[in-house]
Structure formats: structure tokens, C-alpha cells
């Protein structure tokens, strides 16, 4: 377990190689750090175009 001051009165709380959260000394509040195990998902294309092909009956 470790703590390190990253800004004035803002402390990073870590365990081994993982950052657990940020402690705000003035607000006396702990904010969680991003989850290092969270699945990274790429955003889908916001605009998709489809070509409609119309056939003729014979």
C-alpha cells in the first residue's frame, strides 16, 4: 500500500502496481481510479450507409 502526493493536497492511493483512487485532503473524499481490468471497447461507427439493390423481375 502506498500514497503519493500528485497535486496540492491530492494523494494517489496505490496497491502494488495498481492505482486504487485519489484522496482529496480538503474535501476528505476518495475518488476511485479507472479500473485497470475493464474491457476496452472501441466505439461503433456513428454513420452506416447501406446500398439497396433493386432487381427487376424477368
PALUM-517545 format. One record per residue: residue in three letters; x, z, y of N, C-alpha, C in turn; residue number from 0. Coordinates in nm, 4 decimals. Layout:
N
+------+----------+----------+----------+----------+----------+----------+----------+----------+----------+-----+
: type :     n_px :     n_pz :     n_py :    ca_px :    ca_pz :    ca_py :     c_px :     c_pz :     c_py : seq :
+------+----------+----------+----------+----------+----------+----------+----------+----------+----------+-----+
:  ALA :        X :        Z :        Y :        X :        Z :        Y :        X :        Z :        Y : NUM :
...
+------+----------+----------+----------+----------+----------+----------+----------+----------+----------+-----+
END
This chain:
58
+------+----------+----------+----------+----------+----------+----------+----------+----------+----------+-----+
: type :     n_px :     n_pz :     n_py :    ca_px :    ca_pz :    ca_py :     c_px :     c_pz :     c_py : seq :
+------+----------+----------+----------+----------+----------+----------+----------+----------+----------+-----+
:  UNK :   0.0856 :   0.0000 :  -0.1166 :   0.0000 :   0.0000 :   0.0000 :   0.0897 :   0.0000 :   0.1222 :   0 :
:  UNK :   0.0567 :  -0.0794 :   0.2202 :   0.1359 :  -0.0832 :   0.3413 :   0.0510 :  -0.1177 :   0.4621 :   1 :
:  UNK :   0.0995 :  -0.0802 :   0.5783 :   0.0341 :  -0.1168 :   0.7038 :   0.1416 :  -0.1687 :   0.7990 :   2 :
:  UNK :   0.1005 :  -0.2630 :   0.8818 :   0.1934 :  -0.3224 :   0.9780 :   0.1157 :  -0.3559 :   1.1040 :   3 :
:  UNK :   0.1680 :  -0.3185 :   1.2189 :   0.1007 :  -0.3487 :   1.3452 :   0.1226 :  -0.4957 :   1.3778 :   4 :
:  UNK :   0.0128 :  -0.5715 :   1.3897 :   0.0214 :  -0.7155 :   1.4169 :  -0.0134 :  -0.7488 :   1.5613 :   5 :
:  UNK :  -0.0784 :  -0.6572 :   1.6295 :  -0.1104 :  -0.6708 :   1.7715 :  -0.1255 :  -0.5287 :   1.8251 :   6 :
:  UNK :  -0.1444 :  -0.5158 :   1.9545 :  -0.1563 :  -0.3838 :   2.0144 :  -0.2752 :  -0.3092 :   1.9540 :   7 :
:  UNK :  -0.2489 :  -0.2039 :   1.8769 :  -0.3487 :  -0.1187 :   1.8132 :  -0.4309 :  -0.1899 :   1.7063 :   8 :
:  UNK :  -0.3788 :  -0.3010 :   1.6520 :  -0.4401 :  -0.3725 :   1.5393 :  -0.3406 :  -0.3694 :   1.4250 :   9 :
:  UNK :  -0.3853 :  -0.3178 :   1.3101 :  -0.2974 :  -0.2984 :   1.1950 :  -0.3456 :  -0.3811 :   1.0769 :  10 :
:  UNK :  -0.2518 :  -0.4469 :   1.0089 :  -0.2814 :  -0.5214 :   0.8869 :  -0.2574 :  -0.4279 :   0.7687 :  11 :
:  UNK :  -0.3609 :  -0.4109 :   0.6848 :  -0.3514 :  -0.3252 :   0.5665 :  -0.3308 :  -0.4175 :   0.4460 :  12 :
:  UNK :  -0.2245 :  -0.3936 :   0.3694 :  -0.1896 :  -0.4791 :   0.2557 :  -0.1666 :  -0.3964 :   0.1304 :  13 :
:  UNK :  -0.1852 :  -0.4612 :   0.0155 :  -0.1514 :  -0.4039 :  -0.1135 :  -0.0743 :  -0.5099 :  -0.1899 :  14 :
:  UNK :   0.0482 :  -0.4785 :  -0.2253 :   0.1396 :  -0.5734 :  -0.2895 :   0.1494 :  -0.6974 :  -0.2009 :  15 :
:  UNK :   0.1125 :  -0.8151 :  -0.2533 :   0.1206 :  -0.9391 :  -0.1755 :  -0.0121 :  -0.9776 :  -0.1119 :  16 :
:  UNK :  -0.1120 :  -0.8905 :  -0.1170 :  -0.2464 :  -0.9245 :  -0.0720 :  -0.2838 :  -0.8478 :   0.0544 :  17 :
:  UNK :  -0.3307 :  -0.9213 :   0.1540 :  -0.3795 :  -0.8607 :   0.2776 :  -0.5245 :  -0.8183 :   0.2555 :  18 :
:  UNK :  -0.5515 :  -0.6891 :   0.2750 :  -0.6851 :  -0.6359 :   0.2497 :  -0.7752 :  -0.6407 :   0.3722 :  19 :
:  UNK :  -0.7190 :  -0.6170 :   0.4900 :  -0.8007 :  -0.6183 :   0.6096 :  -0.7230 :  -0.5744 :   0.7310 :  20 :
:  UNK :  -0.7929 :  -0.5740 :   0.8432 :  -0.7336 :  -0.5373 :   0.9713 :  -0.8022 :  -0.4120 :   1.0227 :  21 :
:  UNK :  -0.7229 :  -0.3128 :   1.0605 :  -0.7758 :  -0.1890 :   1.1153 :  -0.7583 :  -0.1909 :   1.2662 :  22 :
:  UNK :  -0.8703 :  -0.1761 :   1.3384 :  -0.8704 :  -0.1713 :   1.4841 :  -0.8675 :  -0.0246 :   1.5244 :  23 :
:  UNK :  -0.7556 :   0.0175 :   1.5794 :  -0.7351 :   0.1588 :   1.6137 :  -0.8312 :   0.2059 :   1.7225 :  24 :
:  UNK :  -0.8624 :   0.1202 :   1.8207 :  -0.9522 :   0.1604 :   1.9296 :  -1.0971 :   0.1702 :   1.8828 :  25 :
:  UNK :  -1.1406 :   0.0752 :   1.7992 :  -1.2788 :   0.0746 :   1.7508 :  -1.2967 :   0.1609 :   1.6261 :  26 :
:  UNK :  -1.1856 :   0.2039 :   1.5679 :  -1.1857 :   0.2802 :   1.4419 :  -1.2709 :   0.2052 :   1.3395 :  27 :
:  UNK :  -1.2313 :   0.0795 :   1.3167 :  -1.3087 :  -0.0086 :   1.2290 :  -1.2131 :  -0.0928 :   1.1457 :  28 :
:  UNK :  -1.2504 :  -0.1184 :   1.0206 :  -1.1725 :  -0.2033 :   0.9311 :  -1.2490 :  -0.3315 :   0.9044 :  29 :
:  UNK :  -1.1868 :  -0.4454 :   0.9316 :  -1.2462 :  -0.5754 :   0.9045 :  -1.1750 :  -0.6366 :   0.7847 :  30 :
:  UNK :  -1.2486 :  -0.6839 :   0.6845 :  -1.1828 :  -0.7407 :   0.5668 :  -1.1086 :  -0.8697 :   0.5997 :  31 :
:  UNK :  -0.9989 :  -0.8909 :   0.5286 :  -0.9224 :  -1.0153 :   0.5411 :  -0.9897 :  -1.1209 :   0.4529 :  32 :
:  UNK :  -0.9610 :  -1.2493 :   0.4756 :  -1.0163 :  -1.3537 :   0.3883 :  -0.9771 :  -1.3296 :   0.2434 :  33 :
:  UNK :  -1.0678 :  -1.3619 :   0.1518 :  -1.0453 :  -1.3427 :   0.0091 :  -0.9439 :  -1.4462 :  -0.0412 :  34 :
:  UNK :  -0.8265 :  -1.4029 :  -0.0915 :  -0.7262 :  -1.4998 :  -0.1376 :  -0.7668 :  -1.5678 :  -0.2680 :  35 :
:  UNK :  -0.8674 :  -1.5144 :  -0.3377 :  -0.9104 :  -1.5720 :  -0.4647 :  -1.0340 :  -1.6603 :  -0.4506 :  36 :
:  UNK :  -1.0857 :  -1.6715 :  -0.3302 :  -1.2059 :  -1.7504 :  -0.3061 :  -1.1783 :  -1.8976 :  -0.3341 :  37 :
:  UNK :  -1.2744 :  -1.9630 :  -0.3983 :  -1.2615 :  -2.1052 :  -0.4283 :  -1.2685 :  -2.1850 :  -0.2997 :  38 :
:  UNK :  -1.1754 :  -2.2744 :  -0.2839 :  -1.1728 :  -2.3610 :  -0.1668 :  -1.2525 :  -2.4873 :  -0.1992 :  39 :
:  UNK :  -1.3566 :  -2.5136 :  -0.1212 :  -1.4423 :  -2.6286 :  -0.1430 :  -1.4310 :  -2.7199 :  -0.0224 :  40 :
:  UNK :  -1.4049 :  -2.8457 :  -0.0482 :  -1.3979 :  -2.9428 :   0.0605 :  -1.5390 :  -2.9783 :   0.1056 :  41 :
:  UNK :  -1.5600 :  -2.9976 :   0.2358 :  -1.6937 :  -3.0334 :   0.2838 :  -1.7324 :  -3.1724 :   0.2365 :  42 :
:  UNK :  -1.8631 :  -3.1902 :   0.2155 :  -1.9129 :  -3.3217 :   0.1744 :  -1.9181 :  -3.4140 :   0.2951 :  43 :
:  UNK :  -1.9191 :  -3.5410 :   0.2677 :  -1.9281 :  -3.6413 :   0.3730 :  -2.0607 :  -3.6244 :   0.4467 :  44 :
:  UNK :  -2.0582 :  -3.6070 :   0.5800 :  -2.1838 :  -3.5856 :   0.6531 :  -2.2704 :  -3.7109 :   0.6636 :  45 :
:  UNK :  -2.2110 :  -3.8277 :   0.6485 :  -2.2869 :  -3.9520 :   0.6606 :  -2.2615 :  -4.0359 :   0.5363 :  46 :
:  UNK :  -2.3663 :  -4.0655 :   0.4649 :  -2.3550 :  -4.1500 :   0.3455 :  -2.4430 :  -4.2718 :   0.3670 :  47 :
:  UNK :  -2.3913 :  -4.3877 :   0.3384 :  -2.4698 :  -4.5108 :   0.3539 :  -2.4842 :  -4.5763 :   0.2179 :  48 :
:  UNK :  -2.5988 :  -4.6285 :   0.1949 :  -2.6276 :  -4.6962 :   0.0688 :  -2.6710 :  -4.8382 :   0.1002 :  49 :
:  UNK :  -2.6289 :  -4.9297 :   0.0179 :  -2.6684 :  -5.0697 :   0.0331 :  -2.7795 :  -5.0966 :  -0.0657 :  50 :
:  UNK :  -2.8940 :  -5.1370 :  -0.0160 :  -3.0069 :  -5.1703 :  -0.1023 :  -3.0013 :  -5.3181 :  -0.1357 :  51 :
:  UNK :  -3.0024 :  -5.3477 :  -0.2624 :  -3.0012 :  -5.4883 :  -0.3043 :  -3.1400 :  -5.5220 :  -0.3557 :  52 :
:  UNK :  -3.1982 :  -5.6270 :  -0.2993 :  -3.3317 :  -5.6701 :  -0.3368 :  -3.3190 :  -5.7963 :  -0.4205 :  53 :
:  UNK :  -3.3706 :  -5.7919 :  -0.5411 :  -3.3686 :  -5.9090 :  -0.6288 :  -3.5002 :  -5.9862 :  -0.6184 :  54 :
:  UNK :  -3.4976 :  -6.1104 :  -0.6538 :  -3.6195 :  -6.1897 :  -0.6499 :  -3.6624 :  -6.2191 :  -0.7920 :  55 :
:  UNK :  -3.7926 :  -6.2146 :  -0.8149 :  -3.8454 :  -6.2430 :  -0.9478 :  -3.8440 :  -6.3932 :  -0.9696 :  56 :
:  UNK :  -3.8120 :  -6.4328 :  -1.0910 :  -3.8000 :  -6.5751 :  -1.1172 :  -3.9083 :  -6.6373 :  -1.1873 :  57 :
+------+----------+----------+----------+----------+----------+----------+----------+----------+----------+-----+
END
